[in-house]
């Protein structure tokens, strides 16, 4: 079983992430983690903070010479902007200098759409600073770091995870287009919005430009795909053991995510039952699903086909054209505080979603197959696959469903 926690504030000295339960022998390389942290900053419409705030990565425990040793893995993501904030965000009482006085002012105009007001009510603060510092999406850097480790574990078992952008505002990739695979990641990351359809990407850029000109923000939808999963991850026996329930919870835990669907999700509700499910056919390689409308899960368990999960991100709540609010110090109408923000962070949300899906899948793999070392986990997985009777076996990996069957899956 995997457990993970993060700690730290947006403008604090560092974020801290701990991953417990990873078997020994998994490659844990700084370059891989740093690469995903850099990918988290990608995307047309990101704010200036992505340029000057660097992630200083340190692995503090659980890894020797690039391999996990079975003990908890501790990762620190340092904040290069800390010197500017060390008085305002110091853990100990300090005197505030004139240079820091502006940053230390009480934030009494809570921003609509953020955790500010409810957090102040819940925790008894008269300023939003303690709330927004932890609620900030900066925290996702720690989860992306842990997700990179989880992806390395899954890769040792042949499981691959890819994300891409499906929509920005009203601009959406047409249904039936091919899904990207791991081989397409460099192409995706080179695209301004991590969109796999160049024509749609160009329209997305125009939409971001228009929002920026209007002093507004945009949301969108990202999709995460997982290839080469074995059948049987998760369980049908209890609500909290269902794989799709765990995925939905993990994705809803990402800042600004307001909806999740598996497979064709809400589109399925518009169809009749005869057109909503994946019929089974016998082939010379085993039982085959000709479509993947279910998105790789049935009854709370992985089917062995491509897992498809989508997350909808609302427009960023820190709108440059500040929204109306109330100054809680005076009770008077005011405009909300405006922190530095992005016009659109949907591409980054895809990278964070990758991390969360990887952590959930890694936990499900360990729940099913166990193992104190990656070799033991791999043996247990192979023994399980070998034990499935021929008449019950499904085709190994249905990558064909993701490509040639994409249009059929949406039909």
C-alpha atoms as one frame of an Amber mdcrd trajectory, in Angstrom:
protein
   0.000   0.000   0.000   1.247   3.459  -0.906   0.746   6.495   1.292   1.677
  10.020   0.343   1.622  13.409   2.026   2.783  16.891   1.108   3.580  19.910
   3.271   4.606  23.498   2.707   3.207  26.811   1.535   3.275  28.598  -1.801
   5.818  31.242  -0.745   7.513  29.160   1.932  11.116  27.911   1.729  10.173
  24.542   0.243   7.527  21.953  -0.389   7.995  18.550   1.200   6.626  15.287
  -0.189   6.765  11.825   1.371   5.942   8.541  -0.349   5.737   5.425   1.805
   5.346   1.860   0.596   7.328   1.864  -2.643   9.185  -1.430  -3.160  12.962
  -1.499  -3.299  14.753  -1.371  -6.626  12.617   1.205  -8.431  14.630   3.769
 -10.428  14.293   7.200  -8.783  16.297   9.705 -10.802  16.536  13.441 -10.249
  16.393  14.108 -13.990  13.061  12.291 -14.327  11.482  14.196 -11.448  12.939
  17.516 -12.587  11.636  16.800 -16.073   8.075  16.433 -14.827   8.410  19.547
 -12.670   9.441  21.430 -15.817   6.491  19.961 -17.726   4.180  21.281 -15.002
   5.185  24.803 -16.055   4.316  24.267 -19.719   1.440  25.838 -21.569   0.443
  28.964 -23.420  -1.170  31.420 -21.028   0.982  30.755 -17.966   1.906  33.676
 -15.721   5.285  35.292 -15.083   5.804  33.242 -11.924   6.608  30.171 -14.045
   9.628  32.004 -15.477  11.356  33.277 -12.352  10.330  30.709  -9.730  12.582
  27.674 -10.045  12.097  24.282  -8.403  15.198  23.267  -6.432  14.897  19.510
  -6.084  16.401  17.441  -3.278  15.855  13.762  -2.453  16.321  13.474   1.294
  15.598   9.811   1.978  14.582   6.424   0.650  16.910   6.398  -2.368  20.530
   5.290  -2.771  22.389   5.542  -6.074  19.205   6.116  -8.032  17.172   3.189
  -6.662  14.519   3.037  -3.967  15.487   1.048  -0.879  12.012   0.283   0.489
  11.933   2.998   3.139   9.864   6.204   2.830  11.013   8.495   0.044  11.340
  12.147   1.052  11.540  14.871  -1.581  12.042  18.595  -1.075  11.151  21.142
  -3.754  12.849  24.396  -2.815  11.525  27.838  -3.733  14.102  30.211  -5.213
  11.829  33.157  -4.345  12.069  32.411  -0.613  14.520  35.257   0.201  11.830
  37.781  -0.790   9.323  36.138   1.544  11.388  34.943   4.502  10.128  37.714
   6.788   6.470  37.451   5.790   6.426  33.635   5.833   8.938  32.925   8.585
   7.917  30.100  10.905   9.066  32.170  13.893   8.039  35.657  15.092  10.261
  38.195  13.322  10.250  41.956  12.859   8.933  43.005   9.464  11.248  45.387
   7.607  10.060  48.252   5.433  10.981  46.230   2.338   8.547  43.465   3.313
   5.786  45.661   4.684   3.703  45.546   1.501   3.826  41.761   1.308   2.914
  41.437   4.989  -0.272  43.523   4.771  -3.420  41.679   5.841  -5.390  40.264
   2.919  -8.944  41.161   3.879 -10.618  41.101   0.464 -11.241  37.378  -0.162
 -11.184  36.286  -3.805 -14.372  34.688  -5.173 -13.808  31.114  -6.275 -10.872
  30.579  -3.925 -10.582  29.014  -0.480 -10.037  32.470   1.069 -13.368  33.295
   2.726 -14.391  29.818   3.860 -10.863  29.140   5.091 -10.891  32.330   7.161
 -14.252  31.324   8.631 -13.139  27.766   9.380  -9.713  28.484  10.883 -10.427
  31.844  12.502  -8.008  34.041  10.546  -8.582  37.739   9.866  -6.344  37.587
   6.781  -6.494  35.235   3.809  -2.705  34.794   3.715  -2.533  31.558   5.772
  -5.301  30.054   3.633  -4.182  30.988   0.136  -0.587  29.968   0.835  -1.550
  26.323   1.309  -4.516  26.292  -1.075  -2.317  27.537  -3.927  -1.716  25.244
  -6.900   1.988  25.612  -6.138   1.436  22.617  -3.828   0.937  20.415  -6.885
   4.680  20.586  -7.567   5.133  18.198  -4.636   2.538  15.801  -6.026   4.080
  15.946  -9.489   7.413  14.961  -7.924   5.812  11.953  -6.232   3.918  11.121
  -9.410   7.194  10.918 -11.315   8.347   8.252  -8.857   5.056   6.371  -9.217
   5.360   6.494 -13.012   8.847   5.015 -12.764   7.457   2.128 -10.697   4.663
   1.526 -13.212   7.086   1.726 -16.137   9.072  -1.151 -14.626   5.881  -3.202
 -15.057   5.248  -1.965 -18.600   2.451   0.454 -17.630   2.556   3.800 -19.437
   0.704   7.049 -18.690   0.054   9.965 -21.045  -2.014  13.136 -20.715  -3.233
  15.668 -23.255  -5.536  18.677 -23.513  -9.011  18.052 -24.932 -10.487  21.528
 -24.630  -9.754  25.128 -23.716 -12.867  27.164 -23.068 -15.308  26.412 -25.912
 -12.585  25.071 -28.254 -12.511  21.264 -28.206 -10.697  18.494 -30.049 -13.217
  16.841 -32.418 -14.488  13.447 -31.264 -12.938  10.408 -32.878  -9.389  11.731
 -33.136  -6.558   9.301 -32.259  -5.339   9.130 -28.674  -1.664   9.864 -27.975
   0.679   7.183 -26.645   3.954   7.460 -24.727   5.775   7.868 -28.049   3.872
  11.119 -28.579   4.836  12.849 -25.321   7.611  14.972 -26.838   5.208  16.142
 -29.549   2.585  16.956 -26.930   4.997  18.863 -24.721   6.198  20.892 -27.711
   2.649  22.016 -28.451   1.670  25.368 -26.864  -1.306  23.769 -25.098  -0.281
  20.089 -25.037  -2.989  19.331 -27.596  -2.591  16.352 -29.942  -4.501  18.032
 -32.770  -2.509  20.929 -34.332  -5.532  22.570 -35.945  -7.440  22.626 -32.667
  -4.341  23.825 -30.807  -4.114  26.890 -33.041  -7.731  27.753 -32.213  -6.993
  27.254 -28.515  -4.119  29.743 -28.706  -6.481  32.289 -30.256  -8.960  31.704
 -27.420  -6.246  32.265 -24.792  -5.140  35.454 -26.536  -8.708  36.759 -26.545
  -9.155  36.004 -22.836  -5.856  37.682 -21.994  -6.870  40.782 -23.937 -10.164
  40.893 -22.023  -8.464  40.507 -18.634 -10.082  37.108 -18.142  -9.195  33.446
 -17.604 -10.036  30.081 -19.172 -10.597  26.500 -18.061 -10.764  23.273 -20.020
 -10.602  19.491 -20.014  -7.591  17.179 -19.812  -7.515  13.456 -20.452  -5.156
  10.897 -18.932  -4.556   7.565 -20.664  -2.962   4.504 -19.058  -1.716   1.673
 -21.283  -0.856  -1.963 -20.475  -2.837  -2.224 -17.251  -3.655  -5.753 -16.131
  -7.306  -6.628 -15.594  -8.475  -6.687 -11.989  -6.991  -3.607 -10.327  -9.463
  -2.274  -7.782 -12.476  -4.251  -6.583 -16.247  -4.398  -6.787 -16.764  -5.504
  -3.182 -16.733  -2.097  -1.411 -17.352   1.433  -2.637 -13.973   2.741  -1.521
 -12.037  -0.056  -3.220 -13.417   0.716  -6.671 -10.622   1.885  -8.966 -12.750
   4.481 -10.719 -13.874   5.913  -7.373 -10.256   6.278  -6.261  -9.294   7.923
  -9.542 -12.190  10.360  -9.307 -11.280  11.314  -5.736  -7.623  11.837  -6.632
  -8.421  14.029  -9.618 -11.053  16.036  -7.760  -8.320  16.756  -5.208  -6.428
  18.837  -7.778  -6.951  22.567  -7.374  -9.695  23.976  -9.674 -10.903  20.571
 -10.919 -14.715  20.569 -10.885 -15.644  17.349 -12.667 -14.308  13.898 -13.585
 -15.505  11.264 -16.028 -14.248   7.801 -16.919 -14.373   6.743 -20.549 -17.298
   8.283 -22.391 -18.725   9.331 -19.026 -21.586  11.784 -19.319 -21.932  11.145
 -23.055 -22.981   7.604 -22.168 -26.084   8.968 -20.447 -27.437  10.146 -23.804
 -27.320   6.670 -25.345 -29.470   3.608 -25.061 -28.004   0.645 -23.243 -27.436
  -1.294 -26.451 -25.110   1.498 -27.623 -23.450   2.400 -24.323 -21.410  -0.686
 -23.455 -18.468  -2.624 -24.859 -19.514  -5.898 -26.469 -17.182  -8.889 -26.010
 -15.866 -10.997 -28.891 -13.659 -14.073 -28.972 -10.492 -13.802 -31.056  -7.501
 -16.082 -31.544  -5.671 -13.956 -28.938  -8.435 -13.975 -26.323 -11.573 -12.028
 -25.483 -11.610  -8.602 -27.141 -13.601  -5.440 -26.479 -14.034  -3.753 -29.831
 -14.753  -0.405 -28.178 -13.628   1.256 -24.975 -16.680   3.286 -24.054 -16.249
   2.220 -20.430 -12.803   3.802 -20.397 -10.943   0.804 -19.045 -12.991   0.065
 -15.914 -16.035  -2.090 -15.257 -17.484  -2.798 -11.824 -14.764  -0.707 -10.200
 -11.963  -2.815 -11.713  -9.529  -2.298 -14.572 -10.457  -4.263 -17.687  -7.007
  -4.382 -19.269  -8.007  -2.012 -22.056  -6.803   1.568 -22.226  -7.818   3.541
 -19.147  -9.318   6.912 -20.097 -10.114   9.467 -17.430 -10.978  13.125 -17.972
 -10.877  16.061 -15.583 -12.592  19.416 -16.078 -10.777  22.490 -14.792 -12.716
  25.661 -14.069 -11.346  29.036 -15.226  -8.714  30.307 -12.803 -10.449  32.240
 -10.054  -7.788  34.943  -9.780  -9.155  37.077 -12.590  -6.989  40.050 -13.665
 -10.191  42.061 -14.003 -10.821  41.670 -10.281 -14.199  40.308  -9.211 -16.424
  42.060  -6.647 -16.004  41.018  -3.025 -16.351  42.375   0.515 -13.540  43.786
   2.619 -14.039  41.746   5.792 -12.133  44.325   7.841 -14.648  47.085   7.069
 -17.718  45.299   5.683 -17.596  47.496   2.594 -17.804  46.466  -1.056 -14.408
  46.069  -2.709 -12.537  44.444  -5.552 -10.802  41.163  -4.786  -7.068  41.001
  -4.157  -5.181  40.192  -7.331  -2.243  37.834  -6.962  -0.034  36.947  -9.939
  -1.935  34.382 -11.950  -2.227  32.545 -15.242  -4.739  33.133 -17.996  -4.919
  29.373 -18.541  -3.278  26.506 -16.636  -5.070  23.579 -18.276  -1.909  22.050
 -19.851  -0.265  22.025 -16.419  -3.366  20.391 -14.950  -2.788  17.504 -17.349
   0.685  16.916 -15.920  -0.681  17.044 -12.364  -3.480  14.655 -13.371  -0.849
  12.244 -14.739   0.817  12.276 -11.334  -2.392  11.580  -9.438  -3.443   8.780
 -11.787   0.039   7.265 -11.465  -0.117   7.330  -7.666  -3.570   5.710  -7.604
  -2.570   3.021 -10.107   0.703   2.314  -8.305  -1.218   1.861  -5.066  -3.724
  -0.438  -6.784  -0.918  -2.525  -8.261   0.694  -2.942  -4.845  -2.648  -3.723
  -3.222  -3.182  -6.501  -5.762   0.355  -7.866  -6.218   2.364  -6.693  -3.196
   6.116  -7.098  -3.159   8.960  -5.691  -1.093  11.079  -5.350  -4.229  10.177
  -4.435  -7.788  11.325  -7.889  -8.911   8.879  -9.540  -6.516   6.024  -7.313
  -7.681   6.853  -8.087 -11.303   6.890 -11.846 -10.645   3.582 -11.690  -8.823
   2.007  -9.750 -11.689   3.231 -12.226 -14.285   2.091 -15.211 -12.214  -1.373
 -13.664 -11.961  -1.607 -13.090 -15.703  -0.388 -16.632 -16.387  -3.003 -18.046
 -14.018  -6.006 -16.627 -15.903  -7.629 -19.532 -17.813  -7.473 -19.298 -21.596
 -11.244 -19.060 -21.928 -11.292 -16.043 -19.572  -8.200 -14.290 -20.897  -8.537
 -10.960 -22.684  -6.215  -9.719 -25.418  -2.953  -8.486 -23.870  -3.047  -4.717
 -24.428  -5.685  -3.040 -26.509  -3.609  -0.196 -27.913  -5.485  -0.790 -31.158
  -8.631   0.383 -29.390  -6.941   3.687 -28.629  -5.982   4.319 -32.242  -8.008
   2.543 -34.909 -10.951   2.196 -32.555 -11.060   5.799 -31.368 -13.879   6.758
 -33.674 -15.813   3.608 -32.839 -15.459   4.281 -29.121 -17.185   7.614 -29.602
 -19.868   6.348 -32.001
